[in-house]
Every structure is written in structure tokens, then in C-alpha cells.
Amino acid sequence: MTNVVEFFKKKEVFVLNFKTSDVISFTKDESHNDIVLEVQDNKGTAWVPALNRNEARKRLHSMMSVLEWEEE
């Protein structure tokens, strides 16, 4: 019998700046519990834990509509 130790990949929190429409609709489920949002005047910031920036953007897109990404 062998013992198996799982090593989980470490997730980094990515700060994503984006623009959104005047009316926003959200889809919130268990997979979005660790995403934090701040939205004001069609501009928003999201703190998304993910393995990379692309995955972070996909996670945010699955929760809400983003019109444009703002790069730092």
C-alpha cells in the first residue's frame, strides 16, 4: 500500500482592471466565492485567484461581461 500526497498548484491573486457596460448582470456560484470586485462609473477592478492571468480573465468572464481590459 502506498501513501499519496497531493501537491496543489499555488494560485496567485491577479488584479484585473476592466471596463464594463452601464448595466451589469452577474452569475455567481460556488466557483466565484473567492473573487472580489469593485466597480464604479463603468470601470472596475477584480482580485481573482488563478494559476495565470489568462485563467483569471476566464474566471471573471464566466461571472460577468467585460467590454475591455485595461492594462497596467
C-alpha positions in Angstrom: 0.0 0.0 0.0 1.3 3.4 -0.9 0.6 6.8 0.5 -0.2 9.5 -2.0 0.5 13.2 -1.1 -1.3 15.7 -3.4 0.6 18.9 -4.1 -1.8 21.6 -5.3 -0.6 24.2 -7.7 -0.2 27.6 -5.9 -2.6 30.2 -7.1 -1.7 33.9 -7.3 -4.2 36.7 -6.9 -4.3 38.7 -10.1 -5.6 42.3 -10.1 -7.6 42.9 -13.3 -8.7 46.3 -14.4 -11.6 46.4 -16.9 -14.4 48.4 -18.4 -18.0 47.2 -18.4 -21.4 48.4 -19.7 -23.8 50.6 -17.9 -25.9 47.6 -16.8 -24.1 44.6 -15.3 -25.5 41.2 -14.7 -23.7 38.7 -12.6 -23.7 34.9 -12.4 -22.5 33.9 -9.0 -21.9 30.3 -8.0 -19.5 28.3 -5.7 -16.6 28.7 -8.1 -16.8 32.6 -7.7 -16.6 32.8 -3.9 -13.0 33.9 -3.9 -13.4 36.7 -6.5 -13.6 40.3 -5.1 -15.0 43.2 -7.3 -15.0 46.9 -7.1 -17.0 48.7 -9.9 -17.6 52.4 -10.3 -18.6 54.5 -13.4 -18.2 51.6 -15.8 -14.6 50.9 -14.6 -13.8 48.0 -12.4 -11.1 46.2 -10.5 -11.3 42.5 -9.7 -9.0 40.4 -7.5 -9.0 36.9 -8.9 -7.0 33.9 -7.6 -5.8 31.8 -10.5 -2.7 30.0 -11.9 -2.1 32.7 -14.6 -3.6 35.9 -15.9 -5.4 34.2 -18.8 -7.2 31.8 -16.3 -8.1 34.8 -14.1 -9.7 36.6 -17.1 -11.7 33.5 -18.0 -12.9 33.1 -14.4 -14.1 36.7 -14.4 -15.7 36.4 -17.8 -17.7 33.3 -16.5 -19.1 35.6 -13.8 -19.8 38.8 -15.7 -19.4 40.6 -19.1 -16.2 42.6 -19.6 -16.1 45.0 -22.5 -12.4 45.9 -22.4 -9.3 45.0 -20.4 -7.2 47.9 -19.1 -3.5 47.0 -18.9 -1.3 48.4 -16.1 
